[in-house]
């Protein structure tokens, strides 16, 4: 609350993908998803109050002229007063053509009342959830404590309340993953469509599964993990695609989007690289690498050739940085950067992942001694504040279409 920024967001001259005012409603996340660097390094949770969020929105809308508000955080539906916030903001801007939105929502934090408030002043778009792992075993490994029952119940409620599209995010290549874990994504999507048709009373529903490759990140329990090679990643994704196509009953209602394995290897190189990788980046640039974020401009062979040239006098190669599992005693290039997390705690959480054990959220369970609060002199800051009504907004300049 003490830092309500930005107060005057820049509005680009060009049209952007997300034409909206972005407001961070809280910082940090203690859900403990083991793949998530952002959740690990921004601990602990510090919420903004309803009144501070409302003031930021009011000022931002007056300064920018936007007509959509994004209530952003790592897990916005976890805000202790998200229901009251959504209702108060929807009431405040009712009839003003100002809509609210959330990023992807945790399955176990979603409810229809919240979704209805968010869509009250705008269009009802699809809903997005992120189970991340296809099987319950994988969700335990990554500490994503969402069961298949949770997911089916949530999407059934959404379809029954009138939504027609649901998007599910997953990852491929997670530690200890098998082919069967990935194929469980198809089984889960089939069950989503089956339960959705039953709840909605119609076949006019869709489920899109979007799959990204897992990239181990520094300052996470998975910083010791081996990355899956691109050949195995692509093979698993093709098996999943074939499984969906072979489903005559539900396959046409399931869409699939995914990223090939090769770009992920380069991402992995950059993710856990040391100073020597700077030479690889420079060599790739010399060789013509530009706009690699677009698939039509990305060249795996160019990057691999650049690595071969740049690392010719070194004792390491791309595989050393990516597909190699690290040992506890290894000194990492980022060890001198203090994010507050205790290295021993990260290692213990990595061992818990291998043992398929969950770790609770310290907002609601005893402290797990990650080290952040003690080392950085901070603590969890959450509501409730008790505020349920907001004053009317300031007059905004007229928006000219």
N, C-alpha and C positions, 0 to 999 in steps of 0.2 A: 504493500500500500504506500510505502514511503517513496516509491519511484514509479509514478504513473506515466510511462513513456510508451510510444512516441507521442508528443503533443501536437505535432504538425507533420503528419506523414507526407512524403513526396508522392505526387500522382504522376505516373509516367505519361508521356505524350502518346506512346503507342498502346494499342490494346494488349492487355496481358491475359494469361490463361485464367487467373482468378481476379476478377474485378471486384474486390471487396476490401473492407476495412478489417485488418487482422488485429485482434485484441487478445493478449495472453492473459488468461484468467488465473492461472497458477503456474509456478515453476517447480520442476522436479517431479520425480515419480519413484515410489518405493514398492511398486508391484514386484520388482525383482526379475523381470524377463532377462535371461542370461545373455541374450544376443544383443541387447539394446545398450549402446554406448551412451546415448543421450540420457536414458533413465539412470544409468550408473553415475555419471559425472555431474549431474545437476541435483543430486540429493542434498537435503531432504525436501519434502513437499512444503511449499510456502504459497498459500492461497492469497489472492486478492479478494477483498470484500465486495459484496454486491454493489455498494455505493461507489466504490472506486472504479469498478468495471463500468458502471453506468456513466460516470463522469468522463471516463476515457472515450467511451463510445460516442457520447454527445459531442464532445470536443472534436473527435475525429471525423464524424459525419459532417459537422459544420465546416471543417477545414478542407475536406476532400470532395464532398458531393456524392460519395458512394451510396448505394442503396442495398447493400448486403453486408452483414457483419459476420465475421468468422470468429467464434469463441474458441481460441486455440490453447492447447497445452499438449502434453504427452498422453494424457488420458482425461479429456475434458469432462466426461460423464462422471468422473470420480470426485469432482468438486463437491464439497459437503453441502452446498446449497444450489446445485445446478438446477434442480426443479424450480425452486423459488426464483432463481435468476432468469431462467427461460420464460416463466410466466410473467414476471414483472416487466421484462423487456418486450415481450409480445404485446402486453397490455399497453405499454408506453408508446409503441410505434404502430398500433393497430390503425389501419386505414391510411397509413403513410407510405405504403409500398416498400417498406424496409424489412428485409427478411433476415433470418438468423440461420446459421449453419454450424455444425460441428465436424471435425475431422472423423476418421474412422472410429467407431465406438466399440468398447469392450462388450462382449456378449453378456457378461454378468452385471453390467452397469446400465443396460438399456431398458427402457420401459416405454410403453405406448403414449402415456401422458406427456412425457418429455418430447417424444417425436412429434406429437400433435402440436405442442406449443412452438416447436422450432419451425414447423411448416405452416403455421396459422396465417402469417402475413406474406407467404411466398408460395412458390410451386412445390408440389410434393414430388421430390426426386427419389432416386433409389437409396437404399440403406447400405452402409458399408461396415463390415465387421472383419476382425483380424484374428482368426483362430491360430494362424501361423503354422501349426503342426497338423498333419492329416490324421494321425492316430493319437489316442489318449496317451500312449507311452511317450510319443515325441513331445506332447504338450507338457508332460511331467519333466522330461529332460530339460526343456527350455524354461521351465518354471512358469508356463502360461496356464494358470489354474482355471481352465475352462473345460467342462465336460461336454461330450456329444449331446447329452440330455439338455444341458444349458442352451446349446446352439439351436437344437431342434425346437425347443420350447419358445425361444426368442423369435426365430424366423417364422414359426407358425403363427405366433401372435401378430407379427407384422403383416404377413400375408392376409390373415383373417381381418385385419383392420383396414385393408384396402391397398397396401403397398403391392407393387407388382414386380419390382426388381430388387434383388439383393446381390451385393458383391462381397466375396470372401477372399481375404488375403492369406497366402501361404508362403512358406519358404521350402526350397529344395537344397539338400546338401548339408543339413544340420548334423551335428556330432552324433554318432551311433546310429544314424539313419540307415534303413534298409529299403529295398525296392517295395516291400509290402507297406511300409509306412507311407510312402508316396502314393501308392495305389489306393490307400485308405481315403485319400482326398476325393477320388471318384465315388467311392461308396458313400462318403459324407454328403457330397453334392446330390447324389441320387436320393438320399433320405430327406434332404432339404426340399427337393422338388416334390417328392411324394407327400410329405407332411404339409407342404405349402398348398398343394392342390386340394388336399382334404380340408384344410382350414379355410381356404378361399372359396371352395365350391366351384372352381373353374380351372382349366388347364392353361389359362392365359397368364402365366407367371414365368420368370426367368431367374437363373442363378449364374453369375459369372465368377469363375475362379481365376484369380490373378496370382501368378507364382514368380517370385524372385529368387535368385540364387543367394545362399547364405554366404556372407563375407565376415570372417572373424575380425573383431575390432579390439584395439588396445583399451585398457582400463575396464575390461569386462571379464567375467569368468571364462569366456571362450577365447581369450587371447592366447591360450596354450593349445587350442584345437587345430587339427589339420583341416585345411580346406579341401573339399571334394574336387577331384580333377574334372575337367570339362567334358571328357568323353563319358564318364559315368553320369554326370548331371544330365547331359543331353539324352542318354539312353533311358534314364528314369522318366524324363519328361515325355519322351515319345511313347513309352509304355502307358503312361497316364492318359495321353491323348488318345491312344488306341482303345483303352478301356472305356473312355467316354463315348467314342464313336460307335463302339460295339453295343452300346446300350440302346436297344430299339425303343424301349418304353420311355426313358427320360432323357436320353442323350441330346435330342434336339433342343431341349430347354436349358441345356448347360453350355455356357460359353467358356472358353479357356484362353487366357493370355499369359505368356511366359517370356522369359529372357533366356537366350542361349547361354551355354556355359562359358564360352571363350571370353566375352567381355568381363565376366566375373573373376577370371584369373588375373586380368590386369588390375581390376579393382582391388583384389587381394594383395597384389604386389604393392600397390600404393598405400593400402591400409596399414600394413605392418612392416613397411620398408624402413630402412635406415638411411643414412646420408649417401650411401653408395647408389641408392635408387634415384637420387637427383641426377646422376650422370645418364641414367636410362631415360628419364623424362626429357633431358636436353637432347639426347641422341634421337629420340622419337620425333621431337620437334624439328631437328635438322633434316630428318628423313621425310618430313611433310605431314606429320600428324596434326590435324586441326579439327575442331568441332567433334571430338570423339564421342560426345554424348548422343549424337545421332547415329543410328545404326548404319546409315548409308555412307557415313564418313569414317566409321571405325574399321581398322585393319588389324586383326590379331597378328598376322604375319609380320607387319611392320613393327609392332611393339616387341615381338619375340626376337626379331633380328636386331632391333635397337638394344635389347637387353644382352644379347650375345656379344655385340660389339663393346658396349659400355662396361660389361663385367668380365671381359676377356682376361684381365690381369688379376681378377679376384678369385677367391676360393668358393664363391657362392653362385647360384643361378636362380631362375624364377621359381623352380620347384622348392628350393631351400626357403624362400620367403612365403610360399603359399601352401603347398600340400604336405608340409612337414609338421608333425606334432612336436610341440615344445616340451622340455622337461622343467621341473620346478626350479632348478638351479640356474636356468638361463637368464642372463641379464638382457632386458629388453631396451631398445633404443629410446623408449619413452619413460623409462623408470625415473628419470630426473624430474619429470613433471608430476607435481603432487595434486591429485584431484580429491584428496581427502580419504580415499578408499584404502583400507589396509590390505597390503599384498597377500598376507596370510589368509585373510577372509575371502579374497577372490579365489585363491587356490582351493580353499575348503569348499567353496560353492561350486567350483569346477569338479571336484571329487563327488559332491552331492549330485551333480548332473549325471555323471557317469553311473552313479549308484541309483539313479532314477528316484531322487528324493526332492520334495518341494521345500521351499523356504517361504515363510509367511511375510505379509506386508506389515512393516513395523508401525503403520498408522493404527492397526487394529490388533496386532500381536506383539509379544515382548520384543525388545530390541535384539537384533542379531549381531550387534557389534561390528558393523561394517567400517566404523571408524570416522565417518564424516562429521557427525555432530561434535564429537570430542575434539578432533583435530582442527576443525574450522570454526569452532565456537558458535555453532548455530543449532537450531532445533526445528522440529515440525511445527508449522503454523497453519492451523485449519480452523474453520468456523465451528458452530454456526454463529452468525451475528444477530439473527432474529429479525432482520429486515425483510419485509415481504412486499412492500410497495415503494415505488420510485416516483419522484416528482416528474412533471411533464418536461419534455426535452426543450432545449433552446430552439428558437426559430432558425431554420436553415435557409441559406440562399436558394433561390429557385434553380432547379436543374433544367437546363435547356437541352432537349434531345437533338 
